[in-house]
């Protein structure tokens, strides 16, 4: 797969739909009034960072990305539908710039991060929205607004914790192939690496970090010489730099100290941020006799500059563990430093508490005045009422006397 880290594209958001001019025409309804609906909103263009992509190759063959327009409003109070947004997935670490001004619009450095780069147009209002008591038949509607249109430049900056820099054929590809599962091209001629390579380096205590193999730099790389200027942007995001110095360059008549100074000068010219990054200096290819003979002179020169140098042989694996320890020390030192500070603060609090307990400060005696206690007043108890006398006779009511039944006089005898 071809590695593409810079492309230029054009995006166009969808236009908003126009509002409708319509009136009700129904049987038995005179002067129904306006019934034009609103237009729908146009779709926006959205960038989304994903870890599934590692290159901008998809944008190389398709340079125009346009979202759909919103639908127009219709009669019978029907609004137009809005269009869906156009989502463009980019690799994590993509920087979006305005092609005309060069300003950075967004830096997609987190997986799942989204950004609306071109907002869709708003739909227009139908004539139903303009009806008033004095203007009951508006014969006009509002048009939708156009969507945003931009010319963009996409730059990919790889996200790596450790970046390997050095002259061409210094052993960068060999190093990353030994410490990770990356399989870059390895050969005995310069500029073997034409694209950056990433590799995950496993470390102790289930920790790991990402290492990047940057194509070789030469003198004048900051001005565009060689391949350095094209790929130096990938070093900007690295937290630690591993500077490989090829001691076997003495065979070709080069001085390793001058090579070391030349690379640092190019990094400083390209960006002041690169010059201030932590750097691990490594003397490589010590398996060769000429490189082993040039080691004392190089160490003496670096000692005068107070630069610590690690010895390494990428071919035999000598010094790999010390190199990984140095990288991990620079990467994880901030977290460990915070932990040590917290532990010291906690220990200081404990010591202070113990000292205060053992040697309490003398306090003034507290004089407590005697206070007369008031005797609570006795509560008055109301006299008990005498209980009502109850007769031994049952409380049942006496039975009512039955009234004598008086028979009605018989009817008079018949005459």
JOLIN-V780344 format. One record per residue. N is the residue number from 1. BURIAL is 1 if it has 24 or more other C-alpha atoms within 12 Angstrom, else 0. D_LAST is the distance of its C-alpha to the last C-alpha in Angstrom with 1 decimal. Layout:
n=N burial=BURIAL d_last=D_LAST
n=N burial=BURIAL d_last=D_LAST
//
This chain:
n=1 burial=0 d_last=144.5
n=2 burial=0 d_last=146.2
n=3 burial=0 d_last=145.8
n=4 burial=1 d_last=144.8
n=5 burial=1 d_last=144.2
n=6 burial=1 d_last=144.3
n=7 burial=1 d_last=142.7
n=8 burial=1 d_last=141.7
n=9 burial=1 d_last=138.4
n=10 burial=1 d_last=136.2
n=11 burial=1 d_last=132.4
n=12 burial=1 d_last=130.0
n=13 burial=1 d_last=126.3
n=14 burial=1 d_last=123.7
n=15 burial=1 d_last=122.8
n=16 burial=1 d_last=119.3
n=17 burial=1 d_last=117.2
n=18 burial=1 d_last=116.6
n=19 burial=1 d_last=113.2
n=20 burial=1 d_last=111.6
n=21 burial=1 d_last=110.8
n=22 burial=1 d_last=107.6
n=23 burial=1 d_last=104.5
n=24 burial=0 d_last=101.1
n=25 burial=0 d_last=100.8
n=26 burial=0 d_last=97.3
n=27 burial=0 d_last=94.9
n=28 burial=0 d_last=92.3
n=29 burial=0 d_last=94.1
n=30 burial=0 d_last=96.0
n=31 burial=0 d_last=98.8
n=32 burial=0 d_last=98.3
n=33 burial=1 d_last=101.1
n=34 burial=1 d_last=104.0
n=35 burial=1 d_last=103.6
n=36 burial=1 d_last=107.2
n=37 burial=1 d_last=107.4
n=38 burial=1 d_last=110.1
n=39 burial=1 d_last=113.2
n=40 burial=1 d_last=113.8
n=41 burial=1 d_last=116.3
n=42 burial=1 d_last=119.7
n=43 burial=1 d_last=120.8
n=44 burial=1 d_last=123.1
n=45 burial=1 d_last=126.2
n=46 burial=1 d_last=126.0
n=47 burial=1 d_last=128.8
n=48 burial=1 d_last=127.9
n=49 burial=1 d_last=130.3
n=50 burial=1 d_last=130.3
n=51 burial=0 d_last=132.4
n=52 burial=0 d_last=132.4
n=53 burial=1 d_last=135.2
n=54 burial=1 d_last=138.7
n=55 burial=1 d_last=140.3
n=56 burial=1 d_last=139.6
n=57 burial=1 d_last=140.8
n=58 burial=1 d_last=137.5
n=59 burial=1 d_last=138.0
n=60 burial=0 d_last=141.6
n=61 burial=0 d_last=140.5
n=62 burial=0 d_last=137.5
n=63 burial=0 d_last=138.2
n=64 burial=0 d_last=135.2
n=65 burial=1 d_last=131.7
n=66 burial=1 d_last=128.9
n=67 burial=1 d_last=125.2
n=68 burial=1 d_last=122.6
n=69 burial=1 d_last=121.2
n=70 burial=1 d_last=117.6
n=71 burial=1 d_last=115.5
n=72 burial=1 d_last=114.6
n=73 burial=1 d_last=111.1
n=74 burial=1 d_last=108.9
n=75 burial=1 d_last=106.1
n=76 burial=1 d_last=102.4
n=77 burial=1 d_last=103.0
n=78 burial=1 d_last=105.0
n=79 burial=1 d_last=107.8
n=80 burial=1 d_last=111.0
n=81 burial=1 d_last=111.6
n=82 burial=1 d_last=114.2
n=83 burial=1 d_last=117.2
n=84 burial=1 d_last=118.0
n=85 burial=1 d_last=120.9
n=86 burial=1 d_last=124.2
n=87 burial=1 d_last=125.3
n=88 burial=1 d_last=129.0
n=89 burial=1 d_last=130.0
n=90 burial=1 d_last=133.3
n=91 burial=1 d_last=135.2
n=92 burial=1 d_last=134.7
n=93 burial=1 d_last=137.4
n=94 burial=1 d_last=137.4
n=95 burial=1 d_last=138.3
n=96 burial=1 d_last=137.0
n=97 burial=1 d_last=139.2
n=98 burial=1 d_last=139.1
n=99 burial=0 d_last=142.0
n=100 burial=0 d_last=142.8
n=101 burial=0 d_last=142.7
n=102 burial=0 d_last=143.3
n=103 burial=0 d_last=140.5
n=104 burial=0 d_last=138.6
n=105 burial=1 d_last=134.9
n=106 burial=1 d_last=133.7
n=107 burial=1 d_last=135.2
n=108 burial=1 d_last=133.1
n=109 burial=1 d_last=134.3
n=110 burial=0 d_last=131.0
n=111 burial=0 d_last=129.4
n=112 burial=0 d_last=126.1
n=113 burial=1 d_last=127.0
n=114 burial=1 d_last=125.9
n=115 burial=1 d_last=126.9
n=116 burial=1 d_last=125.8
n=117 burial=1 d_last=129.1
n=118 burial=1 d_last=127.8
n=119 burial=1 d_last=124.3
n=120 burial=1 d_last=122.4
n=121 burial=1 d_last=121.4
n=122 burial=1 d_last=118.0
n=123 burial=1 d_last=115.8
n=124 burial=1 d_last=115.2
n=125 burial=1 d_last=111.9
n=126 burial=1 d_last=110.0
n=127 burial=1 d_last=109.0
n=128 burial=1 d_last=105.4
n=129 burial=1 d_last=106.8
n=130 burial=1 d_last=108.2
n=131 burial=1 d_last=105.1
n=132 burial=0 d_last=104.1
n=133 burial=0 d_last=101.9
n=134 burial=0 d_last=104.9
n=135 burial=0 d_last=106.5
n=136 burial=0 d_last=103.8
n=137 burial=1 d_last=106.1
n=138 burial=1 d_last=109.2
n=139 burial=0 d_last=111.6
n=140 burial=1 d_last=113.8
n=141 burial=1 d_last=113.7
n=142 burial=1 d_last=115.9
n=143 burial=1 d_last=118.7
n=144 burial=1 d_last=119.1
n=145 burial=1 d_last=122.0
n=146 burial=1 d_last=125.0
n=147 burial=1 d_last=125.5
n=148 burial=1 d_last=128.4
n=149 burial=1 d_last=131.7
n=150 burial=1 d_last=134.5
n=151 burial=1 d_last=137.9
n=152 burial=1 d_last=138.2
n=153 burial=1 d_last=140.8
n=154 burial=1 d_last=139.7
n=155 burial=1 d_last=142.0
n=156 burial=1 d_last=141.4
n=157 burial=1 d_last=142.5
n=158 burial=1 d_last=142.2
n=159 burial=1 d_last=140.4
n=160 burial=1 d_last=142.7
n=161 burial=1 d_last=143.3
n=162 burial=1 d_last=147.0
n=163 burial=1 d_last=149.4
n=164 burial=1 d_last=152.8
n=165 burial=1 d_last=155.5
n=166 burial=1 d_last=159.2
n=167 burial=1 d_last=162.1
n=168 burial=1 d_last=161.8
n=169 burial=1 d_last=162.6
n=170 burial=1 d_last=162.0
n=171 burial=1 d_last=159.7
n=172 burial=1 d_last=156.3
n=173 burial=1 d_last=154.9
n=174 burial=1 d_last=156.3
n=175 burial=1 d_last=154.7
n=176 burial=1 d_last=151.2
n=177 burial=1 d_last=151.5
n=178 burial=1 d_last=152.4
n=179 burial=1 d_last=149.6
n=180 burial=1 d_last=146.8
n=181 burial=0 d_last=145.8
n=182 burial=1 d_last=147.0
n=183 burial=0 d_last=149.6
n=184 burial=1 d_last=151.6
n=185 burial=1 d_last=154.8
n=186 burial=1 d_last=157.8
n=187 burial=0 d_last=161.4
n=188 burial=0 d_last=164.8
n=189 burial=0 d_last=165.0
n=190 burial=0 d_last=163.6
n=191 burial=1 d_last=160.3
n=192 burial=1 d_last=158.8
n=193 burial=1 d_last=155.4
n=194 burial=1 d_last=154.2
n=195 burial=1 d_last=150.6
n=196 burial=1 d_last=149.0
n=197 burial=1 d_last=147.7
n=198 burial=1 d_last=144.9
n=199 burial=1 d_last=144.6
n=200 burial=1 d_last=142.2
n=201 burial=1 d_last=144.3
n=202 burial=0 d_last=142.6
n=203 burial=1 d_last=143.4
n=204 burial=0 d_last=142.7
n=205 burial=0 d_last=139.3
n=206 burial=0 d_last=137.5
n=207 burial=0 d_last=138.7
n=208 burial=0 d_last=140.2
n=209 burial=1 d_last=141.5
n=210 burial=1 d_last=142.5
n=211 burial=1 d_last=146.1
n=212 burial=1 d_last=147.5
n=213 burial=1 d_last=150.9
n=214 burial=1 d_last=152.1
n=215 burial=1 d_last=154.9
n=216 burial=1 d_last=158.3
n=217 burial=1 d_last=159.4
n=218 burial=1 d_last=162.8
n=219 burial=1 d_last=164.6
n=220 burial=0 d_last=163.1
n=221 burial=1 d_last=159.7
n=222 burial=1 d_last=157.9
n=223 burial=0 d_last=159.6
n=224 burial=0 d_last=158.6
n=225 burial=0 d_last=161.5
n=226 burial=0 d_last=160.6
n=227 burial=1 d_last=157.0
n=228 burial=1 d_last=156.3
n=229 burial=1 d_last=154.9
n=230 burial=1 d_last=152.4
n=231 burial=1 d_last=150.9
n=232 burial=1 d_last=151.5
n=233 burial=1 d_last=148.0
n=234 burial=1 d_last=146.7
n=235 burial=1 d_last=148.5
n=236 burial=1 d_last=146.6
n=237 burial=1 d_last=143.5
n=238 burial=1 d_last=145.3
n=239 burial=1 d_last=145.0
n=240 burial=1 d_last=148.3
n=241 burial=1 d_last=151.5
n=242 burial=1 d_last=153.8
n=243 burial=1 d_last=157.3
n=244 burial=1 d_last=159.4
n=245 burial=1 d_last=163.1
n=246 burial=1 d_last=165.3
n=247 burial=1 d_last=168.4
n=248 burial=1 d_last=170.0
n=249 burial=1 d_last=170.5
n=250 burial=1 d_last=173.9
n=251 burial=0 d_last=175.1
n=252 burial=0 d_last=174.5
n=253 burial=0 d_last=176.2
n=254 burial=0 d_last=173.0
n=255 burial=1 d_last=172.4
n=256 burial=1 d_last=169.0
n=257 burial=1 d_last=168.9
n=258 burial=1 d_last=169.3
n=259 burial=1 d_last=166.6
n=260 burial=1 d_last=164.3
n=261 burial=1 d_last=165.0
n=262 burial=1 d_last=164.6
n=263 burial=1 d_last=161.1
n=264 burial=1 d_last=160.0
n=265 burial=1 d_last=161.5
n=266 burial=1 d_last=159.6
n=267 burial=1 d_last=156.3
n=268 burial=0 d_last=156.9
n=269 burial=0 d_last=157.7
n=270 burial=1 d_last=154.6
n=271 burial=0 d_last=152.2
n=272 burial=0 d_last=152.6
n=273 burial=0 d_last=149.5
n=274 burial=1 d_last=151.4
n=275 burial=1 d_last=154.2
n=276 burial=0 d_last=152.0
n=277 burial=1 d_last=150.2
n=278 burial=1 d_last=151.0
n=279 burial=1 d_last=153.8
n=280 burial=1 d_last=155.1
n=281 burial=1 d_last=158.7
n=282 burial=1 d_last=159.8
n=283 burial=1 d_last=163.3
n=284 burial=1 d_last=162.9
n=285 burial=1 d_last=165.0
n=286 burial=1 d_last=166.7
n=287 burial=1 d_last=167.2
n=288 burial=0 d_last=170.2
n=289 burial=0 d_last=173.5
n=290 burial=0 d_last=174.3
n=291 burial=1 d_last=170.9
n=292 burial=1 d_last=171.4
n=293 burial=0 d_last=174.8
n=294 burial=1 d_last=173.3
n=295 burial=1 d_last=170.5
n=296 burial=0 d_last=172.5
n=297 burial=0 d_last=173.6
n=298 burial=1 d_last=170.0
n=299 burial=1 d_last=168.6
n=300 burial=0 d_last=171.2
n=301 burial=0 d_last=170.4
n=302 burial=1 d_last=166.6
n=303 burial=0 d_last=167.2
n=304 burial=0 d_last=168.9
n=305 burial=0 d_last=165.8
n=306 burial=0 d_last=163.6
n=307 burial=0 d_last=161.8
n=308 burial=0 d_last=160.7
n=309 burial=1 d_last=161.6
n=310 burial=1 d_last=160.1
n=311 burial=1 d_last=162.2
n=312 burial=1 d_last=160.8
n=313 burial=1 d_last=161.8
n=314 burial=1 d_last=159.2
n=315 burial=1 d_last=160.9
n=316 burial=0 d_last=161.1
n=317 burial=1 d_last=158.0
n=318 burial=0 d_last=160.0
n=319 burial=1 d_last=158.2
n=320 burial=1 d_last=154.9
n=321 burial=0 d_last=152.9
n=322 burial=0 d_last=154.5
n=323 burial=1 d_last=153.7
n=324 burial=1 d_last=150.0
n=325 burial=0 d_last=149.8
n=326 burial=1 d_last=151.3
n=327 burial=1 d_last=148.9
n=328 burial=1 d_last=145.9
n=329 burial=1 d_last=147.2
n=330 burial=1 d_last=147.2
n=331 burial=1 d_last=143.8
n=332 burial=0 d_last=141.8
n=333 burial=0 d_last=143.7
n=334 burial=0 d_last=141.2
n=335 burial=0 d_last=138.3
n=336 burial=0 d_last=140.3
n=337 burial=0 d_last=141.5
n=338 burial=0 d_last=137.9
n=339 burial=0 d_last=137.0
n=340 burial=0 d_last=140.0
n=341 burial=0 d_last=139.2
n=342 burial=0 d_last=135.6
n=343 burial=0 d_last=136.9
n=344 burial=0 d_last=139.4
n=345 burial=0 d_last=136.7
n=346 burial=0 d_last=134.4
n=347 burial=0 d_last=137.3
n=348 burial=0 d_last=138.2
n=349 burial=0 d_last=134.6
n=350 burial=0 d_last=134.7
n=351 burial=0 d_last=138.0
n=352 burial=0 d_last=136.9
n=353 burial=0 d_last=133.8
n=354 burial=0 d_last=135.8
n=355 burial=0 d_last=138.3
n=356 burial=0 d_last=135.6
n=357 burial=0 d_last=134.1
n=358 burial=0 d_last=137.4
n=359 burial=0 d_last=138.6
n=360 burial=0 d_last=135.7
n=361 burial=0 d_last=136.4
n=362 burial=0 d_last=136.4
n=363 burial=0 d_last=133.4
n=364 burial=0 d_last=133.0
n=365 burial=0 d_last=131.1
n=366 burial=0 d_last=127.5
n=367 burial=0 d_last=126.6
n=368 burial=0 d_last=123.0
n=369 burial=0 d_last=121.8
n=370 burial=0 d_last=119.4
n=371 burial=0 d_last=116.0
n=372 burial=0 d_last=113.8
n=373 burial=0 d_last=110.6
n=374 burial=0 d_last=107.5
n=375 burial=0 d_last=105.1
n=376 burial=0 d_last=101.7
n=377 burial=0 d_last=99.2
n=378 burial=0 d_last=96.6
n=379 burial=0 d_last=93.2
n=380 burial=0 d_last=90.5
n=381 burial=0 d_last=87.7
n=382 burial=0 d_last=84.3
n=383 burial=0 d_last=82.8
n=384 burial=0 d_last=80.2
n=385 burial=0 d_last=76.7
n=386 burial=0 d_last=75.2
n=387 burial=0 d_last=72.8
n=388 burial=0 d_last=69.1
n=389 burial=0 d_last=67.8
n=390 burial=0 d_last=65.5
n=391 burial=0 d_last=63.1
n=392 burial=0 d_last=63.3
n=393 burial=0 d_last=59.5
n=394 burial=0 d_last=58.4
n=395 burial=0 d_last=57.8
n=396 burial=0 d_last=54.5
n=397 burial=0 d_last=51.6
n=398 burial=0 d_last=49.1
n=399 burial=0 d_last=46.0
n=400 burial=0 d_last=43.1
n=401 burial=0 d_last=40.2
n=402 burial=0 d_last=37.1
n=403 burial=0 d_last=34.1
n=404 burial=0 d_last=31.2
n=405 burial=0 d_last=28.6
n=406 burial=0 d_last=25.3
n=407 burial=0 d_last=22.4
n=408 burial=0 d_last=19.7
n=409 burial=0 d_last=16.5
n=410 burial=0 d_last=14.0
n=411 burial=0 d_last=11.4
n=412 burial=0 d_last=8.3
n=413 burial=0 d_last=6.1
n=414 burial=0 d_last=3.7
n=415 burial=0 d_last=0.0
//
